Amino acid sequence: MRYRGKRFNEYVVVYDISDNRERLKVDRILKNYGFRVQKSVFECKLNEFLKKKLIAELQALNVKTGFIKIYLLTDIVDAKTLGRPSPSIDDKDAFIV
C-alpha cells in the first residue's frame, strides 16, 4: 500500500464522549494512529492520507453523545513537557503496518 503525502505532521486528538460503547470505538480507532497521553487525549503523527483516513473512520462512527477534536501542532507551537516526559513518536521508531 502506498501512502501519498510524505510530510508527516503532529496532531493532538481529544474527545469527550459519555456513552461507553461510543467511547470504546473511538479509542480503538485512535490506538491505530497514535499513542495515548491522557485518558481521552492522543498524539498522532500523520500525513495527509492518514489524516483523511482517520477522519473518515471517526465520522463513520456518527458519535451522538459527545465530540472529537483534532488539533494540528504547527511549527509555531512551542510545547514544553513538565514532570515525567511522555513517550514521543520518533521517525526511526514509528512505522506503518
Secondary structure, 3 states (H helix, E strand, C coil): CCCCCCCCEEEEEEEEECCHHHHHHHHHHHHCCEEEEECCEEEEEECHHHHHHHHHHHHHHCCCCEEEEEEEECCCCCCCCCCCCCCCCCCCCCCCC
